[in-house]
């Protein structure tokens, strides 16, 4: 007979850096799950992807056991990494946060394909481009280096 599901928990954890501190500890503790077992297993499975935020869906069962699925990082995290920026533009229509090339968008789309609701790479690229646009990131053919700003007195 199948185990009875008690709860489904969704978390965002830094790859390779899950600790019993919030948000992991309280989220798992309230369902009586073994927090250290989750942290060790998660860190082991996400080794090599450090500095990326990974969504994880944890299924908690009545007998206090659990299983979890690690999804691909959010498009916004991958776009910020590709641009080399810490945060997106506060006003995407007026100010640009950075640039990504179409090739980088395609690479991000390939990473995101299992979690997107399309089977077409072109459509996946359009989804990633839409995320980039909403973050104030320009999608260009070739990155341009802005000339250094000169101080005008």
Secondary structure, DSSP 8 states (H G I E B T S, - for coil): ----EEEEEEEEEETT---SSTTHHHHHHTTT--HHHHHHHHHHHTTT-TT-EEEEEEEEETTS-EEEEE----HHHHHHHHHT-SS--SSTTT---EEEEHHHHHHHHHHHGGGSS-S-HHHHHHHHHHHHHHHTEEEESS-----------
